[in-house]
Amino acid sequence: MRQKLKNLLLKPMRCNNHEYENKRKIDDPLHLDRFGYKVYSQNDEDGIIQEIFNRIGVTDKTFVEFGVQNGLESNCHYLLLNGWNGLWLEGSKKHFKKLQKLFKKPLSTKQLTAINAFITVDNINKLIGEDGKINGEIDLLSIDIDGNDYWIWEKISCINPRVVVIEYNAKFPPPCEWVMEYNPSHIWDGSDKYGASLKSLELLGKRLGYALVGTNRSGVNAFFIKKELTKGLFAEPATAENLYHAWDNRNVYMSSGHATKEYIGN
């Protein structure tokens, strides 16, 4: 009976702590939480990306994104609709074939380049720099391949993105440092063996010259900005401990208006 009562008491404590953290971040205008919304992104990434560029400005409006499936639900679909140019990399032949059909218009005008390739640390710079013909400073890099994300980001050298969006494994909260062992043939099996903890990504970002500036409320993606661009514009300290969100399906945005069936941009 005593143990049962103890378990009941623990449940609201966990809930209250979670709600406290959400309120703390939403109430602080330097945190990105209040700005999230979904247009075409999986969750609230569209709004967070928009707010980041509201604060730091844009340069060439160029993106590189990989792990887009058919492109409809992706971090850069909305940017494409708003006149950005960029490169999509997708490993699945099935998804890529559909992508080519759905995004025929921007592909035909060269606003968008798409390449069907399985990404590894050995081919990523060739795919972006030689095949995709994108080099140097760009505005945005988005990484979501459910596995070797950490190792791919570490290896990229042909581009210098001002902002990086990367999936993290929210199962491992800070200060836990965990990175999936590199496997060039990895395909996610739905288990917890993928990606890297937020703390490990924070430390990698710092080594590459980036500051962690936030995560989305569903606990899926982390947002990094070149350190010299932060200028007191984002929440401090720029650590996983301060900015972590646990995975929370209550905050997963399942829809935004009516269903998206095709690219509707001009």
C-alpha positions in Angstrom: 0.0 0.0 0.0 2.8 2.4 0.9 4.6 1.7 -2.4 1.3 2.2 -4.3 0.8 5.6 -2.7 4.4 6.5 -3.4 3.9 5.7 -7.1 0.8 7.8 -7.2 2.6 10.8 -5.7 5.4 10.5 -8.2 3.2 10.8 -11.2 2.0 14.4 -10.7 5.5 15.4 -9.7 6.8 14.3 -13.0 4.0 16.0 -14.8 4.4 19.3 -12.9 8.1 19.4 -13.6 7.4 18.8 -17.3 4.8 21.6 -17.3 7.1 23.9 -15.4 9.9 23.5 -17.9 7.5 24.2 -20.8 6.1 27.3 -19.1 9.6 28.5 -18.2 10.7 28.4 -21.8 7.5 29.8 -23.3 7.5 32.7 -20.9 11.1 33.7 -21.9 11.1 35.5 -25.3 14.7 34.4 -25.9 13.6 30.8 -26.0 12.3 29.5 -29.3 9.4 27.4 -27.9 6.6 30.0 -28.3 7.4 30.6 -32.0 7.0 27.0 -33.3 4.3 26.2 -35.8 3.8 23.6 -38.6 3.1 24.3 -42.2 4.9 21.4 -43.9 7.4 20.3 -41.3 6.9 17.2 -39.2 6.2 19.2 -36.0 6.8 22.9 -35.2 10.1 23.3 -37.0 8.7 25.7 -39.7 7.9 28.4 -37.1 11.2 27.9 -35.2 13.3 28.2 -38.4 11.3 31.3 -39.4 12.0 32.9 -36.0 15.7 32.1 -36.1 16.1 33.9 -39.5 13.9 36.8 -38.2 16.7 37.3 -35.6 19.8 36.7 -37.6 18.7 37.6 -41.1 19.2 35.6 -44.3 22.0 35.7 -46.9 21.6 33.6 -50.0 18.4 31.7 -49.0 20.0 28.4 -49.9 19.2 25.1 -48.1 20.6 21.6 -48.1 18.4 18.9 -46.5 18.6 15.2 -46.4 16.2 12.5 -45.2 13.2 14.2 -46.9 11.3 11.1 -48.1 8.9 12.4 -50.7 9.5 16.0 -49.7 6.0 17.0 -48.7 6.7 16.8 -44.9 10.1 18.3 -44.6 11.9 21.2 -42.9 12.6 23.0 -46.2 9.3 22.6 -48.2 8.0 25.8 -46.7 11.2 27.6 -47.5 11.0 26.4 -51.1 7.5 27.8 -51.3 8.8 31.1 -50.1 11.4 31.4 -52.9 14.4 29.7 -51.4 16.7 27.4 -53.5 18.3 24.2 -52.4 19.2 20.6 -52.6 17.4 17.5 -51.3 19.1 14.2 -50.8 17.0 11.0 -50.3 18.1 7.4 -50.1 14.9 5.6 -50.8 14.2 5.0 -54.5 10.5 4.7 -53.8 10.3 8.0 -52.0 12.6 9.7 -54.6 10.4 8.6 -57.5 7.4 10.2 -55.8 9.4 13.3 -55.0 10.3 13.8 -58.6 6.6 13.8 -59.5 5.4 16.0 -56.7 8.1 18.6 -57.1 8.3 18.6 -60.9 7.9 22.3 -61.2 10.8 23.5 -59.0 13.0 20.7 -60.3 12.3 21.8 -63.9 13.3 25.4 -63.1 16.4 24.4 -61.1 15.1 26.1 -58.0 15.4 22.7 -56.4 17.9 19.9 -57.1 17.2 16.4 -55.9 19.6 13.5 -55.7 18.8 9.8 -55.0 21.7 8.4 -52.9 22.3 6.6 -49.7 24.4 9.0 -47.6 27.7 8.0 -45.9 30.7 9.8 -44.5 32.6 8.9 -47.6 30.2 10.4 -50.2 28.5 13.3 -48.4 30.8 16.1 -49.6 30.7 14.8 -53.2 26.9 14.6 -53.1 26.6 18.2 -51.9 29.6 19.9 -53.4 30.1 18.1 -56.8 26.8 16.5 -57.7 24.6 19.2 -56.0 27.0 22.0 -56.9 26.5 23.8 -53.6 29.6 25.0 -51.8 30.7 27.6 -49.2 28.4 29.5 -46.9 24.6 28.8 -47.1 21.8 29.7 -44.8 20.5 26.3 -43.7 21.5 22.6 -43.4 18.9 20.1 -42.1 19.9 16.6 -41.2 17.4 13.7 -40.4 18.6 10.3 -41.5 17.6 8.3 -38.3 21.1 7.0 -37.6 24.5 8.4 -38.6 23.4 12.0 -38.3 26.2 12.9 -35.8 28.9 11.4 -38.0 27.6 13.0 -41.2 27.5 16.5 -39.7 31.0 16.0 -38.4 32.3 15.1 -41.8 30.6 17.9 -43.9 33.3 20.4 -45.1 32.1 21.6 -48.5 29.5 23.9 -47.1 29.4 26.3 -44.2 25.8 26.6 -43.0 24.8 29.5 -40.8 22.0 27.4 -39.2 21.9 23.6 -38.6 18.8 21.6 -37.8 19.5 18.0 -36.7 17.5 15.3 -35.1 18.5 14.2 -31.6 17.7 11.0 -29.6 15.6 12.4 -26.8 15.7 9.1 -24.9 19.1 10.1 -23.5 18.6 13.4 -21.5 21.6 15.6 -20.5 24.2 15.2 -19.2 24.2 11.8 -20.9 26.7 11.6 -23.8 25.7 8.9 -26.3 26.4 8.5 -30.0 25.4 5.5 -32.2 28.4 3.7 -33.5 28.9 4.6 -37.2 27.4 2.0 -39.5 27.5 2.9 -43.3 24.6 0.6 -44.1 22.4 1.6 -41.1 18.6 1.7 -41.7 16.5 2.6 -38.7 14.5 -0.3 -37.3 12.2 1.7 -35.1 14.3 1.1 -32.0 16.2 3.5 -29.7 19.5 2.8 -31.6 19.8 5.9 -33.7 21.5 9.3 -33.8 23.0 10.9 -30.7 22.0 12.5 -27.4 21.5 16.2 -27.3 24.5 16.7 -25.1 26.8 14.9 -27.6 25.4 17.1 -30.4 25.9 20.2 -28.2 29.6 19.3 -27.8 30.1 18.4 -31.4 28.4 21.7 -32.4 30.7 23.6 -30.1 33.8 21.9 -31.7 32.5 22.9 -35.2 31.8 26.5 -34.2 28.1 26.3 -33.4 26.0 27.2 -30.4 22.9 25.2 -29.5 19.9 27.6 -29.4 16.9 25.4 -28.9 14.9 22.2 -29.4 11.4 21.8 -30.4 8.7 20.9 -27.9 8.1 17.4 -29.3 11.7 16.5 -28.5 12.8 15.7 -32.0 15.0 18.4 -33.5 17.8 20.6 -32.2 18.7 24.0 -33.7 22.3 25.3 -33.9 23.6 28.6 -35.1 27.1 29.8 -35.9 28.5 31.0 -32.6 29.3 34.5 -33.8 25.7 35.1 -34.9 24.0 34.5 -31.6 24.9 37.9 -30.1 22.7 37.6 -27.1 19.7 36.9 -29.3 18.9 33.4 -27.9 18.5 31.8 -24.5 21.5 31.2 -22.3 23.3 29.1 -21.3 23.5 27.4 -24.7 23.6 23.9 -23.2 21.6 20.7 -23.5 20.7 21.0 -19.8 19.0 24.3 -20.4 17.4 23.6 -23.8 16.5 19.9 -23.8 13.0 18.7 -24.4 12.0 15.1 -23.8 10.1 13.3 -26.5 6.5 14.2 -26.0 3.7 13.0 -28.3 1.3 15.6 -26.9 3.4 18.2 -28.7 3.7 16.4 -32.0 1.9 18.4 -34.6 0.0 15.9 -36.6 -1.8 18.3 -39.0 -1.8 21.9 -40.2 -4.9 22.8 -42.2 -6.0 20.3 -44.9 -3.8 17.5 -46.1 -0.8 18.2 -48.3 -1.0 16.2 -51.6 1.4 18.1 -53.9 3.7 21.1 -54.1 1.5 24.2 -54.8 4.1 26.8 -55.3 4.5 28.9 -58.5 
